Amino acid sequence: MLATPESGCGLSAPLGMAEFALFPSERQQVATAFRSWLARHAIFGRYRVTDARYPEAWLNDRRILRLSDAAHRLFVTALAWAASNRTDGFIDGGDLALLQSVDESRVGELVASGLWSEAPGGWRIVAFDRTQTTRAQLEGLDHKRHKNRERQARQRAHKKDFSEAAAENVSRVTSGVTTDVTQRQGKDRQGQAITERPLLDTDENCHDEVFLPHVG
């Protein structure tokens, strides 16, 4: 499976899983082209991945096994290009020159093998719709991801509002309890002062009424 990332979210690049399907002479060139594509399409260091799949059946497909190295390289690179750009397997004649490290003269070999077919303005990968994810399917996945992000954002906002409201209620209750306790303590101290003052007056009165014996 050859992964071709598109700008968006998430990064998964199982390029190594596809390299077993490439001829040894192709591996370094495809890996270099893949890294170059990543560098050009990086947005805030995040990517959305589209997989260009290399089915197991192709490993034993005589049409592919009989291809020259250059034709096979063109086939695999164009497959990744079509998946990444969501062309549903169409290779525009003007885009052929944009594919890195390929021999454009090998197009005829791919058409003769039946892997490509001629189409107005370019060529079409014959088995693309049976082996790859179509543009409509990818757009459906994008829409689903967008809806999921919106739903998660609403859930986070609701959770935040609920937490803030709960914290405000706790603060209000705590403030009310503190005020009530303070007021009660103040009243208790006032009551204690009023109760103790007559006792002191009684002691003073008692002291004033003490008669000392008369001397003389």
C-alpha positions as CSV (number, residue, x, y, z in Angstrom):
1,M,0.0,0.0,0.0
2,L,1.5,3.3,-1.1
3,A,0.3,6.2,1.0
4,T,0.1,9.7,-0.6
5,P,-0.6,12.4,2.0
6,E,-2.8,15.4,1.3
7,S,-2.8,18.5,3.4
8,G,-5.1,18.1,6.3
9,C,-5.0,16.2,9.6
10,G,-3.2,13.1,10.7
11,L,-0.1,11.5,9.3
12,S,0.4,8.0,8.3
13,A,3.0,7.1,5.6
14,P,3.2,3.3,5.1
15,L,5.5,3.7,2.2
16,G,7.7,0.8,3.2
17,M,4.7,-1.5,2.8
18,A,4.6,-0.8,-0.9
19,E,8.3,-1.0,-1.5
20,F,8.3,-4.8,-1.6
21,A,6.2,-4.5,-4.8
22,L,8.8,-2.2,-6.5
23,F,11.8,-3.4,-8.4
24,P,15.0,-2.7,-6.5
25,S,16.1,0.0,-9.0
26,E,12.9,1.9,-8.3
27,R,12.7,2.0,-4.5
28,Q,15.1,4.9,-3.9
29,Q,13.5,7.1,-6.6
30,V,10.0,6.5,-5.4
31,A,11.0,7.2,-1.8
32,T,12.7,10.4,-2.8
33,A,9.7,11.5,-4.8
34,F,7.4,10.7,-1.8
35,R,9.5,12.8,0.6
36,S,9.6,15.7,-1.9
37,W,5.8,15.6,-2.2
38,L,5.6,15.7,1.6
39,A,7.8,18.8,1.8
40,R,5.8,20.6,-0.9
41,H,2.4,19.9,0.7
42,A,3.1,20.3,4.4
43,I,0.6,22.6,6.2
44,F,1.4,23.2,9.8
45,G,3.1,19.9,9.9
46,R,-0.1,17.9,9.5
47,Y,-1.4,15.8,6.6
48,R,-4.4,13.9,5.4
49,V,-3.5,10.6,3.9
50,T,-4.8,9.0,0.7
51,D,-3.7,5.5,0.1
52,A,-2.7,4.3,-3.4
53,R,-3.1,0.6,-3.0
54,Y,-1.0,-2.1,-4.7
55,P,-3.2,-5.2,-4.6
56,E,-1.7,-8.5,-3.9
57,A,-3.1,-9.8,-7.2
58,W,-0.8,-7.5,-9.1
59,L,2.3,-9.3,-7.7
60,N,1.3,-12.2,-10.0
61,D,-0.3,-10.3,-12.8
62,R,1.5,-11.1,-16.0
63,R,0.8,-7.7,-17.5
64,I,2.8,-6.1,-14.6
65,L,5.5,-8.7,-14.4
66,R,6.3,-8.2,-18.1
67,L,6.7,-4.5,-17.7
68,S,10.1,-2.9,-18.0
69,D,11.5,-1.2,-14.8
70,A,10.8,2.2,-16.3
71,A,7.2,1.3,-17.3
72,H,6.5,-0.1,-13.9
73,R,7.9,3.0,-12.2
74,L,5.6,5.1,-14.4
75,F,2.7,2.9,-13.5
76,V,3.2,3.1,-9.7
77,T,4.0,6.8,-9.7
78,A,1.0,7.7,-11.8
79,L,-1.2,5.5,-9.5
80,A,-0.1,7.5,-6.5
81,W,-0.5,10.8,-8.4
82,A,-4.1,9.9,-9.4
83,A,-5.0,8.9,-5.8
84,S,-3.5,12.0,-4.3
85,N,-5.1,14.4,-6.8
86,R,-8.4,12.6,-6.8
87,T,-8.6,12.2,-10.6
88,D,-10.3,8.8,-10.5
89,G,-7.4,7.3,-12.4
90,F,-7.2,9.9,-15.1
91,I,-3.7,11.1,-16.1
92,D,-3.9,14.4,-17.9
93,G,-1.4,14.7,-20.7
94,G,-0.2,18.0,-19.3
95,D,0.4,16.4,-15.9
96,L,2.6,13.6,-17.1
97,A,5.7,15.9,-17.1
98,L,5.0,16.6,-13.4
99,L,5.6,13.0,-12.3
100,Q,9.1,12.7,-10.9
101,S,11.7,10.3,-12.2
102,V,9.5,8.7,-14.9
103,D,10.1,8.0,-18.5
104,E,7.2,9.5,-20.5
105,S,8.1,7.3,-23.5
106,R,6.9,4.3,-21.6
107,V,3.2,5.3,-21.9
108,G,2.8,3.2,-25.0
109,E,4.0,0.2,-23.1
110,L,1.4,0.7,-20.5
111,V,-1.3,1.1,-23.1
112,A,-0.2,-2.0,-25.0
113,S,-0.2,-4.0,-21.7
114,G,-3.8,-3.0,-21.0
115,L,-3.0,-1.3,-17.8
116,W,-3.7,2.1,-19.2
117,S,-6.2,3.2,-21.9
118,E,-6.3,6.3,-24.0
119,A,-8.8,8.9,-23.0
120,P,-9.5,12.5,-24.3
121,G,-6.7,14.7,-23.1
122,G,-4.7,11.9,-21.6
123,W,-4.9,8.4,-20.3
124,R,-6.8,6.4,-17.7
125,I,-5.6,3.7,-15.3
126,V,-7.9,0.8,-16.3
127,A,-8.4,-0.9,-12.9
128,F,-8.4,2.3,-10.8
129,D,-12.1,2.3,-9.7
130,R,-11.9,-1.4,-8.7
131,T,-8.7,-1.1,-6.7
132,Q,-8.6,2.5,-5.3
133,T,-10.8,4.9,-3.4
134,T,-12.8,7.1,-5.7
135,R,-13.1,10.9,-5.5
136,A,-16.7,10.6,-4.4
137,Q,-15.8,8.2,-1.6
138,L,-13.0,10.5,-0.4
139,E,-15.3,13.5,-0.4
140,G,-17.8,11.5,1.6
141,L,-15.1,10.7,4.2
142,D,-14.1,14.4,4.3
143,H,-17.7,15.4,5.0
144,K,-17.9,12.8,7.7
145,R,-14.7,13.9,9.3
146,H,-15.9,17.5,9.2
147,K,-19.2,16.6,10.9
148,N,-17.3,14.7,13.5
149,R,-15.0,17.7,14.2
150,E,-18.0,20.0,14.6
151,R,-19.8,17.5,16.9
152,Q,-16.6,17.2,19.1
153,A,-16.2,21.0,19.2
154,R,-19.8,21.4,20.4
155,Q,-19.3,18.7,23.0
156,R,-16.1,20.4,24.2
157,A,-17.9,23.8,24.3
158,H,-20.8,22.3,26.3
159,K,-18.5,20.6,28.7
160,K,-16.6,23.8,29.2
161,D,-19.8,25.8,29.9
162,F,-21.1,23.2,32.3
163,S,-17.7,23.2,34.2
164,E,-17.7,27.0,34.4
165,A,-21.3,27.1,35.7
166,A,-20.6,24.4,38.3
167,A,-17.5,26.3,39.5
168,E,-19.5,29.4,39.7
169,N,-22.2,27.7,41.8
170,V,-19.6,26.2,44.1
171,S,-18.0,29.6,44.6
172,R,-21.4,31.2,45.4
173,V,-22.3,28.5,47.9
174,T,-18.9,28.7,49.6
175,S,-19.1,32.5,49.8
176,G,-22.6,32.3,51.4
177,V,-21.5,29.7,54.0
178,T,-18.4,31.8,54.9
179,T,-20.5,34.9,55.3
180,D,-23.0,33.1,57.5
181,V,-20.4,31.6,59.7
182,T,-18.6,35.0,60.1
183,Q,-21.9,36.6,61.1
184,R,-22.7,33.9,63.6
185,Q,-19.2,34.2,65.2
186,G,-19.7,38.0,65.5
187,K,-23.0,37.6,67.2
188,D,-21.6,35.0,69.6
189,R,-18.8,37.3,70.6
190,Q,-21.3,40.1,71.2
191,G,-23.5,37.9,73.4
192,Q,-20.5,36.7,75.4
193,A,-19.4,40.4,76.1
194,I,-22.9,41.3,77.3
195,T,-23.1,38.3,79.5
196,E,-19.7,38.9,81.2
197,R,-20.1,42.6,81.9
198,P,-22.8,42.3,84.7
199,L,-20.6,39.9,86.5
200,L,-17.9,42.4,86.6
201,D,-20.3,45.1,87.9
202,T,-21.6,42.8,90.6
203,D,-18.0,42.3,91.8
204,E,-17.4,46.0,91.9
205,N,-20.6,46.6,93.9
206,C,-19.6,43.9,96.3
207,H,-16.3,45.6,96.8
208,D,-18.0,49.0,97.4
209,E,-20.2,47.5,100.2
210,V,-17.4,46.0,102.2
211,F,-17.3,47.7,105.7
212,L,-14.0,48.0,107.3
213,P,-13.8,48.0,111.1
214,H,-13.5,51.4,112.7
215,V,-10.2,52.0,114.3
216,G,-9.8,54.8,117.0
